[in-house]
Each structure stands twice: as C-alpha cells, then as structure tokens.
Amino acid sequence: MKNEGWLRCRFKAAADDYRPMKFPPPGPYWCSGQNDDSSTLIAYVRTEDQIIEHWPEAEDIEVTEQEEIVFTDRFPKPTWFKE
C-alpha cells in the first residue's frame, strides 16, 4: 500500500489490554510480544502525537519514517483497515 508520511512505531503498552483508546487508529497495529509488565506494539501513525492519542500509556517509543505500510505474514493487513 502506497501512502506518504507514515511513521512505523514500536512501543510498550499495557500488558492486559493493548487495544487503542480510540478506534480506529490512523493505521494498522499489532502486538509483537508480551510479558508480565507490558505488551510490545507495532503501529503505523501519521504523527507522533497520534501514538499518545490512541495509546496514552505508551512508553519506550521508537519511530521510523516509511513511505508505505508493509504487510507480512507476521504483520498481516487487519480486516478493519481500509486502504
């Protein structure tokens, strides 16, 4: 999917319920791991402010600029996400 201005973010969120506070978020998201303390999420957003808007508890945020959203076997396109 070709879109300009996506940010691919990796961050820690709530361990028990990592879903966004507002739905739908700007782009797809996935849980890539969990432990007793947190869930590690991968999410595509348009701005860094959108991370906190949708996941207020987000910590340890790493951001990478990307031109397009990359779907893989591990990170498939969610059924709710409209291109």
Secondary structure as UniProt FT lines:
FT   STRAND          2..13
FT   STRAND          29..34
FT   STRAND          39..45
FT   HELIX           49..54
FT   TURN            56..57
FT   STRAND          59..68
FT   TURN            79..80
//
